[in-house]
Amino acid sequence: MKEIRYTLLSDGSSDKALLPILTWLLRLHGVECAIQSQWADFRRLPQQPQDHSKRIELSLNLYPCDLLFIHRDAEKEPREKRVSEIKKAVEGIRESVSVPFICVVPVRMTEAWLLFDEAAIRRAAENPRGKQPLNLPNLSKCEELPDPKQYLCQLLRQASGLTGRRLKKFRAREREKIQRIAELIDDFSALQSLSAFQLLEADIKQMLKRQSW
């Protein structure tokens, strides 16, 4: 295989930050060919589909791929419930889904997986030499935070060192900053101790073996 092209269908736009993580996992487990990643972006459509089956079908039509990652944040629900919802949505359009798919279900939110790299957070905040203390959570506890996205945004604001109007402008770009954190991290191996990440990694390994990629 000369190239693997995958599409990520996610709950929200900030979950685009999963792309570097997914590419890292594919590389870690032996994919040596070119990897082309794309995020299913429906924001410019005049009417965005709400039904999950229709969102899956549309993502495959607009972003053809060899592999589809379907993301749902677990939030307050058990992972198994989200996985079941995804599989049920795929079953509803089984004839339209001609590529393998993998469920991506972080505990609560994607942002919990970006809370471990202080240097990346400082660089994303455009203040890499900042001295403001950052209270990063213990990695083993980050999946237990009630609102990881809010926690990460607060860290970005602290790392920026900005105040007043400049901080207000900074806050308007926080989604972009979250994506930037993921792009700046070269090694996600620290996450391999987290249960939800371990399940994602196991699913990717099985899929690669099944597809002989």
VONU-725655 format. One record per residue: residue in three letters; z negated, x, y of N, C-alpha, C in turn. Coordinates in steps of 0.2 Angstrom, whole numbers, plus 5000, padded with zeros to 4 digits. Layout:
N
REC / ALA / Z / X / Y / Z / X / Y / Z / X / Y
...
END
This chain:
213
REC / MET / 5000 / 5004 / 4994 / 5000 / 5000 / 5000 / 5000 / 5004 / 5006
REC / LYS / 5005 / 5003 / 5011 / 5005 / 5007 / 5017 / 5001 / 5005 / 5022
REC / GLU / 4999 / 4999 / 5022 / 4995 / 4996 / 5028 / 4991 / 4990 / 5025
REC / ILE / 4985 / 4989 / 5028 / 4981 / 4983 / 5027 / 4980 / 4980 / 5034
REC / ARG / 4983 / 4974 / 5034 / 4982 / 4970 / 5040 / 4977 / 4964 / 5039
REC / TYR / 4971 / 4965 / 5043 / 4966 / 4959 / 5042 / 4965 / 4955 / 5048
REC / THR / 4963 / 4949 / 5048 / 4961 / 4945 / 5053 / 4954 / 4943 / 5053
REC / LEU / 4951 / 4943 / 5058 / 4944 / 4940 / 5059 / 4944 / 4934 / 5062
REC / LEU / 4941 / 4929 / 5059 / 4940 / 4922 / 5062 / 4933 / 4921 / 5063
REC / SER / 4931 / 4921 / 5070 / 4924 / 4921 / 5071 / 4921 / 4915 / 5075
REC / ASP / 4915 / 4914 / 5075 / 4912 / 4908 / 5078 / 4913 / 4909 / 5086
REC / GLY / 4912 / 4915 / 5089 / 4913 / 4915 / 5096 / 4916 / 4922 / 5098
REC / SER / 4918 / 4923 / 5104 / 4922 / 4928 / 5107 / 4918 / 4935 / 5106
REC / SER / 4911 / 4935 / 5107 / 4907 / 4941 / 5107 / 4907 / 4944 / 5099
REC / ASP / 4909 / 4939 / 5095 / 4909 / 4941 / 5088 / 4915 / 4946 / 5086
REC / LYS / 4919 / 4947 / 5091 / 4924 / 4951 / 5090 / 4922 / 4958 / 5089
REC / ALA / 4915 / 4959 / 5091 / 4912 / 4966 / 5090 / 4911 / 4967 / 5082
REC / LEU / 4913 / 4963 / 5078 / 4913 / 4964 / 5071 / 4919 / 4968 / 5068
REC / LEU / 4924 / 4969 / 5072 / 4930 / 4972 / 5070 / 4929 / 4980 / 5068
REC / PRO / 4925 / 4983 / 5073 / 4924 / 4990 / 5071 / 4920 / 4991 / 5064
REC / ILE / 4915 / 4986 / 5063 / 4911 / 4986 / 5058 / 4915 / 4985 / 5051
REC / LEU / 4919 / 4980 / 5051 / 4923 / 4979 / 5046 / 4928 / 4984 / 5044
REC / THR / 4931 / 4987 / 5049 / 4936 / 4993 / 5048 / 4932 / 4999 / 5045
REC / TRP / 4926 / 5000 / 5047 / 4921 / 5005 / 5045 / 4920 / 5004 / 5037
REC / LEU / 4918 / 4998 / 5035 / 4917 / 4997 / 5028 / 4923 / 4998 / 5024
REC / LEU / 4929 / 4996 / 5026 / 4935 / 4996 / 5022 / 4936 / 5004 / 5021
REC / ARG / 4935 / 5008 / 5027 / 4936 / 5015 / 5026 / 4931 / 5018 / 5021
REC / LEU / 4925 / 5016 / 5022 / 4920 / 5019 / 5018 / 4921 / 5018 / 5010
REC / HIS / 4924 / 5012 / 5009 / 4925 / 5010 / 5002 / 4933 / 5012 / 4999
REC / GLY / 4935 / 5017 / 5003 / 4941 / 5020 / 5000 / 4948 / 5018 / 5002
REC / VAL / 4948 / 5014 / 5008 / 4955 / 5012 / 5010 / 4958 / 5018 / 5014
REC / GLU / 4963 / 5021 / 5012 / 4966 / 5027 / 5016 / 4972 / 5025 / 5020
REC / CYS / 4975 / 5020 / 5018 / 4981 / 5018 / 5022 / 4979 / 5015 / 5029
REC / ALA / 4984 / 5014 / 5033 / 4983 / 5012 / 5040 / 4980 / 5005 / 5040
REC / ILE / 4975 / 5004 / 5044 / 4972 / 4997 / 5045 / 4973 / 4994 / 5051
REC / GLN / 4976 / 4988 / 5051 / 4977 / 4985 / 5057 / 4973 / 4978 / 5058
REC / SER / 4968 / 4978 / 5063 / 4964 / 4973 / 5063 / 4966 / 4968 / 5069
REC / GLN / 4964 / 4962 / 5068 / 4966 / 4957 / 5074 / 4961 / 4952 / 5074
REC / TRP / 4959 / 4949 / 5080 / 4954 / 4944 / 5080 / 4958 / 4938 / 5082
REC / ALA / 4956 / 4932 / 5078 / 4960 / 4926 / 5080 / 4957 / 4923 / 5086
REC / ASP / 4961 / 4923 / 5091 / 4959 / 4921 / 5098 / 4962 / 4915 / 5100
REC / PHE / 4959 / 4909 / 5100 / 4961 / 4903 / 5102 / 4960 / 4901 / 5109
REC / ARG / 4957 / 4905 / 5113 / 4955 / 4904 / 5120 / 4960 / 4901 / 5124
REC / ARG / 4967 / 4903 / 5123 / 4972 / 4901 / 5127 / 4976 / 4895 / 5125
REC / LEU / 4974 / 4892 / 5119 / 4977 / 4886 / 5117 / 4975 / 4880 / 5121
REC / PRO / 4979 / 4876 / 5122 / 4978 / 4870 / 5126 / 4972 / 4866 / 5123
REC / GLN / 4972 / 4866 / 5117 / 4966 / 4862 / 5113 / 4964 / 4866 / 5107
REC / GLN / 4958 / 4868 / 5107 / 4956 / 4872 / 5102 / 4953 / 4868 / 5096
REC / PRO / 4955 / 4870 / 5090 / 4953 / 4866 / 5084 / 4945 / 4867 / 5083
REC / GLN / 4942 / 4861 / 5081 / 4935 / 4861 / 5080 / 4934 / 4861 / 5073
REC / ASP / 4938 / 4858 / 5069 / 4937 / 4857 / 5062 / 4938 / 4864 / 5059
REC / HIS / 4933 / 4866 / 5054 / 4934 / 4873 / 5052 / 4940 / 4874 / 5047
REC / SER / 4942 / 4870 / 5043 / 4948 / 4870 / 5039 / 4954 / 4871 / 5044
REC / LYS / 4954 / 4868 / 5049 / 4960 / 4868 / 5054 / 4960 / 4875 / 5057
REC / ARG / 4954 / 4878 / 5059 / 4953 / 4884 / 5062 / 4956 / 4890 / 5057
REC / ILE / 4954 / 4889 / 5051 / 4956 / 4894 / 5046 / 4964 / 4894 / 5045
REC / GLU / 4967 / 4888 / 5045 / 4974 / 4887 / 5044 / 4978 / 4890 / 5050
REC / LEU / 4975 / 4888 / 5056 / 4978 / 4890 / 5062 / 4978 / 4898 / 5063
REC / SER / 4972 / 4901 / 5061 / 4972 / 4908 / 5061 / 4977 / 4912 / 5057
REC / LEU / 4978 / 4909 / 5051 / 4983 / 4912 / 5046 / 4990 / 4911 / 5049
REC / ASN / 4991 / 4905 / 5052 / 4998 / 4904 / 5055 / 4999 / 4909 / 5061
REC / LEU / 4994 / 4909 / 5065 / 4995 / 4913 / 5072 / 4994 / 4921 / 5071
REC / TYR / 4990 / 4923 / 5066 / 4988 / 4930 / 5065 / 4989 / 4931 / 5057
REC / PRO / 4995 / 4932 / 5055 / 4997 / 4933 / 5048 / 4993 / 4939 / 5045
REC / CYS / 4991 / 4940 / 5039 / 4987 / 4945 / 5037 / 4987 / 4946 / 5029
REC / ASP / 4984 / 4952 / 5027 / 4983 / 4953 / 5020 / 4976 / 4951 / 5018
REC / LEU / 4972 / 4950 / 5022 / 4965 / 4949 / 5021 / 4962 / 4945 / 5027
REC / LEU / 4958 / 4940 / 5025 / 4955 / 4936 / 5031 / 4947 / 4936 / 5030
REC / PHE / 4944 / 4938 / 5036 / 4937 / 4938 / 5036 / 4935 / 4932 / 5040
REC / ILE / 4930 / 4928 / 5037 / 4928 / 4922 / 5040 / 4921 / 4922 / 5042
REC / HIS / 4919 / 4922 / 5049 / 4913 / 4924 / 5051 / 4909 / 4917 / 5053
REC / ARG / 4903 / 4917 / 5051 / 4898 / 4911 / 5053 / 4892 / 4915 / 5054
REC / ASP / 4888 / 4914 / 5060 / 4882 / 4916 / 5060 / 4877 / 4911 / 5056
REC / ALA / 4872 / 4914 / 5053 / 4868 / 4910 / 5049 / 4863 / 4906 / 5053
REC / GLU / 4861 / 4909 / 5059 / 4857 / 4906 / 5064 / 4850 / 4904 / 5060
REC / LYS / 4849 / 4898 / 5060 / 4842 / 4896 / 5057 / 4843 / 4893 / 5050
REC / GLU / 4850 / 4894 / 5047 / 4851 / 4891 / 5041 / 4851 / 4897 / 5036
REC / PRO / 4850 / 4895 / 5029 / 4851 / 4900 / 5024 / 4858 / 4903 / 5023
REC / ARG / 4859 / 4909 / 5022 / 4866 / 4912 / 5021 / 4870 / 4908 / 5016
REC / GLU / 4867 / 4906 / 5011 / 4870 / 4902 / 5006 / 4874 / 4896 / 5008
REC / LYS / 4870 / 4892 / 5013 / 4873 / 4886 / 5016 / 4879 / 4888 / 5020
REC / ARG / 4879 / 4893 / 5024 / 4885 / 4895 / 5028 / 4891 / 4897 / 5023
REC / VAL / 4889 / 4901 / 5018 / 4895 / 4903 / 5013 / 4898 / 4897 / 5010
REC / SER / 4894 / 4892 / 5008 / 4896 / 4886 / 5005 / 4900 / 4882 / 5010
REC / GLU / 4899 / 4882 / 5016 / 4903 / 4878 / 5021 / 4910 / 4882 / 5022
REC / ILE / 4910 / 4888 / 5022 / 4916 / 4892 / 5022 / 4920 / 4890 / 5016
REC / LYS / 4917 / 4891 / 5010 / 4921 / 4890 / 5004 / 4924 / 4883 / 5004
REC / LYS / 4920 / 4878 / 5006 / 4922 / 4871 / 5006 / 4928 / 4870 / 5011
REC / ALA / 4928 / 4873 / 5017 / 4933 / 4873 / 5022 / 4939 / 4876 / 5019
REC / VAL / 4939 / 4881 / 5015 / 4945 / 4885 / 5012 / 4948 / 4880 / 5007
REC / GLU / 4943 / 4877 / 5003 / 4946 / 4873 / 4997 / 4950 / 4867 / 5000
REC / GLY / 4948 / 4865 / 5006 / 4951 / 4859 / 5009 / 4959 / 4861 / 5011
REC / ILE / 4960 / 4867 / 5011 / 4967 / 4869 / 5013 / 4969 / 4874 / 5008
REC / ARG / 4967 / 4874 / 5002 / 4968 / 4880 / 4997 / 4976 / 4882 / 4997
REC / GLU / 4980 / 4877 / 4997 / 4987 / 4879 / 4996 / 4990 / 4883 / 5002
REC / SER / 4986 / 4882 / 5008 / 4988 / 4886 / 5014 / 4985 / 4893 / 5014
REC / VAL / 4980 / 4894 / 5010 / 4977 / 4901 / 5010 / 4979 / 4905 / 5005
REC / SER / 4984 / 4909 / 5006 / 4988 / 4913 / 5001 / 4985 / 4920 / 5001
REC / VAL / 4980 / 4922 / 5005 / 4977 / 4929 / 5005 / 4970 / 4928 / 5003
REC / PRO / 4967 / 4934 / 5001 / 4960 / 4934 / 4999 / 4956 / 4933 / 5006
REC / PHE / 4950 / 4930 / 5005 / 4945 / 4930 / 5011 / 4938 / 4932 / 5009
REC / ILE / 4935 / 4934 / 5014 / 4928 / 4936 / 5013 / 4924 / 4933 / 5019
REC / CYS / 4918 / 4931 / 5017 / 4913 / 4927 / 5021 / 4909 / 4933 / 5025
REC / VAL / 4908 / 4932 / 5031 / 4904 / 4937 / 5035 / 4899 / 4933 / 5038
REC / VAL / 4892 / 4934 / 5036 / 4887 / 4929 / 5038 / 4881 / 4934 / 5040
REC / PRO / 4881 / 4936 / 5046 / 4874 / 4940 / 5048 / 4869 / 4935 / 5048
REC / VAL / 4863 / 4938 / 5047 / 4857 / 4933 / 5048 / 4856 / 4932 / 5056
REC / ARG / 4856 / 4926 / 5057 / 4855 / 4924 / 5064 / 4862 / 4925 / 5068
REC / MET / 4863 / 4931 / 5071 / 4869 / 4933 / 5075 / 4871 / 4940 / 5074
REC / THR / 4878 / 4941 / 5075 / 4881 / 4947 / 5075 / 4877 / 4952 / 5079
REC / GLU / 4875 / 4951 / 5084 / 4872 / 4956 / 5089 / 4866 / 4959 / 5086
REC / ALA / 4863 / 4956 / 5081 / 4857 / 4960 / 5077 / 4860 / 4966 / 5074
REC / TRP / 4866 / 4967 / 5073 / 4869 / 4973 / 5069 / 4871 / 4978 / 5075
REC / LEU / 4870 / 4977 / 5081 / 4871 / 4982 / 5086 / 4865 / 4984 / 5090
REC / LEU / 4859 / 4983 / 5087 / 4853 / 4985 / 5090 / 4850 / 4992 / 5088
REC / PHE / 4854 / 4996 / 5085 / 4851 / 5002 / 5082 / 4853 / 5008 / 5085
REC / ASP / 4858 / 5008 / 5089 / 4861 / 5014 / 5092 / 4860 / 5014 / 5100
REC / GLU / 4854 / 5018 / 5102 / 4852 / 5018 / 5109 / 4858 / 5022 / 5113
REC / ALA / 4861 / 5027 / 5110 / 4866 / 5031 / 5114 / 4872 / 5026 / 5116
REC / ALA / 4874 / 5022 / 5111 / 4880 / 5018 / 5112 / 4878 / 5012 / 5117
REC / ILE / 4872 / 5010 / 5117 / 4870 / 5005 / 5122 / 4870 / 5008 / 5129
REC / ARG / 4868 / 5014 / 5129 / 4868 / 5017 / 5136 / 4875 / 5018 / 5138
REC / ARG / 4879 / 5021 / 5134 / 4886 / 5022 / 5136 / 4890 / 5015 / 5138
REC / ALA / 4888 / 5010 / 5134 / 4892 / 5004 / 5135 / 4889 / 5001 / 5142
REC / ALA / 4883 / 5003 / 5144 / 4880 / 5001 / 5150 / 4883 / 5005 / 5156
REC / GLU / 4887 / 5010 / 5154 / 4890 / 5015 / 5159 / 4884 / 5019 / 5163
REC / ASN / 4879 / 5020 / 5159 / 4874 / 5024 / 5162 / 4871 / 5029 / 5156
REC / PRO / 4875 / 5033 / 5153 / 4873 / 5037 / 5147 / 4867 / 5041 / 5148
REC / ARG / 4866 / 5044 / 5154 / 4861 / 5048 / 5156 / 4855 / 5045 / 5159
REC / GLY / 4855 / 5038 / 5158 / 4849 / 5034 / 5161 / 4842 / 5036 / 5157
REC / LYS / 4837 / 5035 / 5161 / 4831 / 5037 / 5159 / 4826 / 5031 / 5158
REC / GLN / 4829 / 5025 / 5159 / 4825 / 5019 / 5158 / 4823 / 5018 / 5151
REC / PRO / 4817 / 5017 / 5149 / 4815 / 5016 / 5142 / 4818 / 5010 / 5139
REC / LEU / 4821 / 5011 / 5133 / 4823 / 5005 / 5130 / 4819 / 5004 / 5124
REC / ASN / 4817 / 4998 / 5123 / 4813 / 4996 / 5118 / 4817 / 4993 / 5112
REC / LEU / 4820 / 4997 / 5108 / 4824 / 4995 / 5103 / 4820 / 4992 / 5097
REC / PRO / 4822 / 4987 / 5094 / 4817 / 4984 / 5088 / 4818 / 4989 / 5082
REC / ASN / 4813 / 4989 / 5078 / 4813 / 4992 / 5072 / 4819 / 4989 / 5068
REC / LEU / 4823 / 4993 / 5065 / 4829 / 4991 / 5062 / 4828 / 4985 / 5056
REC / SER / 4822 / 4986 / 5053 / 4821 / 4982 / 5047 / 4818 / 4975 / 5050
REC / LYS / 4817 / 4975 / 5057 / 4815 / 4968 / 5060 / 4820 / 4965 / 5064
REC / CYS / 4826 / 4968 / 5065 / 4831 / 4966 / 5070 / 4834 / 4959 / 5067
REC / GLU / 4834 / 4958 / 5061 / 4837 / 4951 / 5058 / 4832 / 4946 / 5059
REC / GLU / 4826 / 4948 / 5061 / 4820 / 4943 / 5062 / 4820 / 4940 / 5069
REC / LEU / 4823 / 4944 / 5074 / 4823 / 4942 / 5081 / 4826 / 4935 / 5082
REC / PRO / 4822 / 4931 / 5086 / 4825 / 4924 / 5087 / 4831 / 4923 / 5090
REC / ASP / 4833 / 4928 / 5095 / 4839 / 4928 / 5099 / 4842 / 4935 / 5100
REC / PRO / 4845 / 4938 / 5095 / 4847 / 4945 / 5095 / 4852 / 4946 / 5101
REC / LYS / 4856 / 4941 / 5102 / 4861 / 4942 / 5108 / 4857 / 4943 / 5115
REC / GLN / 4852 / 4938 / 5116 / 4849 / 4939 / 5122 / 4845 / 4946 / 5122
REC / TYR / 4842 / 4948 / 5117 / 4839 / 4954 / 5116 / 4843 / 4960 / 5118
REC / LEU / 4849 / 4960 / 5115 / 4854 / 4965 / 5117 / 4856 / 4965 / 5124
REC / CYS / 4858 / 4959 / 5127 / 4860 / 4959 / 5134 / 4854 / 4962 / 5138
REC / GLN / 4848 / 4960 / 5137 / 4842 / 4963 / 5141 / 4842 / 4970 / 5140
REC / LEU / 4843 / 4973 / 5134 / 4844 / 4981 / 5134 / 4849 / 4983 / 5138
REC / LEU / 4855 / 4980 / 5138 / 4861 / 4983 / 5142 / 4859 / 4983 / 5149
REC / ARG / 4856 / 4977 / 5152 / 4854 / 4977 / 5159 / 4849 / 4983 / 5160
REC / GLN / 4844 / 4984 / 5156 / 4839 / 4989 / 5157 / 4842 / 4996 / 5157
REC / ALA / 4847 / 4997 / 5152 / 4850 / 5003 / 5152 / 4855 / 5005 / 5158
REC / SER / 4858 / 4999 / 5161 / 4862 / 5000 / 5167 / 4858 / 5003 / 5173
REC / GLY / 4852 / 5001 / 5173 / 4848 / 5004 / 5179 / 4850 / 5000 / 5186
REC / LEU / 4854 / 4995 / 5185 / 4857 / 4991 / 5191 / 4852 / 4986 / 5193
REC / THR / 4852 / 4984 / 5200 / 4848 / 4979 / 5202 / 4852 / 4975 / 5207
REC / GLY / 4850 / 4969 / 5209 / 4853 / 4965 / 5214 / 4860 / 4963 / 5213
REC / ARG / 4864 / 4963 / 5218 / 4871 / 4961 / 5217 / 4875 / 4964 / 5211
REC / ARG / 4874 / 4971 / 5211 / 4877 / 4975 / 5206 / 4875 / 4973 / 5199
REC / LEU / 4869 / 4971 / 5198 / 4867 / 4969 / 5191 / 4870 / 4962 / 5190
REC / LYS / 4870 / 4958 / 5195 / 4874 / 4951 / 5194 / 4881 / 4952 / 5192
REC / LYS / 4884 / 4956 / 5195 / 4891 / 4958 / 5193 / 4891 / 4960 / 5185
REC / PHE / 4887 / 4965 / 5184 / 4886 / 4967 / 5177 / 4885 / 4962 / 5172
REC / ARG / 4881 / 4957 / 5173 / 4879 / 4952 / 5169 / 4885 / 4948 / 5167
REC / ALA / 4890 / 4947 / 5172 / 4896 / 4943 / 5171 / 4901 / 4947 / 5165
REC / ARG / 4899 / 4953 / 5164 / 4903 / 4957 / 5159 / 4900 / 4959 / 5153
REC / GLU / 4894 / 4955 / 5151 / 4890 / 4957 / 5146 / 4894 / 4956 / 5139
REC / ARG / 4898 / 4951 / 5138 / 4902 / 4950 / 5132 / 4906 / 4957 / 5131
REC / GLU / 4910 / 4959 / 5136 / 4914 / 4965 / 5136 / 4909 / 4971 / 5134
REC / LYS / 4903 / 4971 / 5136 / 4899 / 4977 / 5135 / 4897 / 4977 / 5127
REC / ILE / 4896 / 4971 / 5125 / 4894 / 4970 / 5118 / 4899 / 4973 / 5113
REC / GLN / 4905 / 4971 / 5115 / 4911 / 4973 / 5111 / 4911 / 4981 / 5112
REC / ARG / 4910 / 4984 / 5117 / 4910 / 4991 / 5119 / 4905 / 4995 / 5114
REC / ILE / 4899 / 4992 / 5114 / 4894 / 4995 / 5109 / 4897 / 4996 / 5102
REC / ALA / 4900 / 4991 / 5100 / 4903 / 4992 / 5093 / 4908 / 4997 / 5092
REC / GLU / 4912 / 4997 / 5098 / 4918 / 5002 / 5098 / 4915 / 5009 / 5098
REC / LEU / 4909 / 5010 / 5101 / 4906 / 5017 / 5102 / 4902 / 5020 / 5096
REC / ILE / 4901 / 5015 / 5092 / 4897 / 5017 / 5086 / 4902 / 5020 / 5080
REC / ASP / 4901 / 5026 / 5078 / 4905 / 5029 / 5073 / 4903 / 5028 / 5066
REC / ASP / 4896 / 5027 / 5065 / 4893 / 5027 / 5059 / 4888 / 5021 / 5058
REC / PHE / 4890 / 5016 / 5054 / 4886 / 5010 / 5054 / 4881 / 5010 / 5047
REC / SER / 4881 / 5016 / 5045 / 4877 / 5017 / 5038 / 4870 / 5014 / 5039
REC / ALA / 4867 / 5015 / 5045 / 4860 / 5012 / 5046 / 4859 / 5005 / 5044
REC / LEU / 4865 / 5001 / 5044 / 4864 / 4994 / 5043 / 4864 / 4993 / 5035
REC / GLN / 4865 / 4998 / 5031 / 4866 / 4997 / 5024 / 4859 / 4995 / 5021
REC / SER / 4854 / 4995 / 5025 / 4847 / 4993 / 5023 / 4846 / 4986 / 5024
REC / LEU / 4850 / 4983 / 5027 / 4849 / 4975 / 5029 / 4852 / 4971 / 5024
REC / SER / 4849 / 4966 / 5022 / 4851 / 4961 / 5016 / 4858 / 4958 / 5017
REC / ALA / 4859 / 4955 / 5023 / 4866 / 4952 / 5025 / 4871 / 4957 / 5025
REC / PHE / 4870 / 4963 / 5027 / 4875 / 4968 / 5027 / 4877 / 4971 / 5020
REC / GLN / 4871 / 4971 / 5016 / 4872 / 4973 / 5009 / 4877 / 4968 / 5005
REC / LEU / 4876 / 4962 / 5007 / 4880 / 4957 / 5003 / 4887 / 4957 / 5006
REC / LEU / 4888 / 4958 / 5012 / 4895 / 4959 / 5015 / 4898 / 4965 / 5012
REC / GLU / 4895 / 4971 / 5011 / 4898 / 4977 / 5008 / 4899 / 4976 / 5001
REC / ALA / 4895 / 4972 / 4997 / 4897 / 4971 / 4990 / 4903 / 4967 / 4990
REC / ASP / 4904 / 4962 / 4994 / 4910 / 4957 / 4993 / 4916 / 4961 / 4995
REC / ILE / 4916 / 4966 / 5000 / 4921 / 4970 / 5001 / 4923 / 4975 / 4996
REC / LYS / 4918 / 4978 / 4993 / 4919 / 4982 / 4987 / 4923 / 4978 / 4981
REC / GLN / 4920 / 4972 / 4980 / 4923 / 4968 / 4974 / 4930 / 4966 / 4976
REC / MET / 4932 / 4964 / 4982 / 4938 / 4962 / 4984 / 4943 / 4968 / 4983
REC / LEU / 4941 / 4974 / 4986 / 4945 / 4980 / 4985 / 4947 / 4982 / 4978
REC / LYS / 4942 / 4981 / 4974 / 4943 / 4982 / 4967 / 4948 / 4977 / 4964
REC / ARG / 4947 / 4971 / 4965 / 4951 / 4966 / 4963 / 4958 / 4966 / 4965
REC / GLN / 4959 / 4968 / 4971 / 4966 / 4969 / 4974 / 4969 / 4976 / 4973
REC / SER / 4965 / 4980 / 4970 / 4968 / 4987 / 4969 / 4970 / 4990 / 4975
REC / TRP / 4967 / 4989 / 4980 / 4969 / 4992 / 4987 / 4965 / 4999 / 4988
END
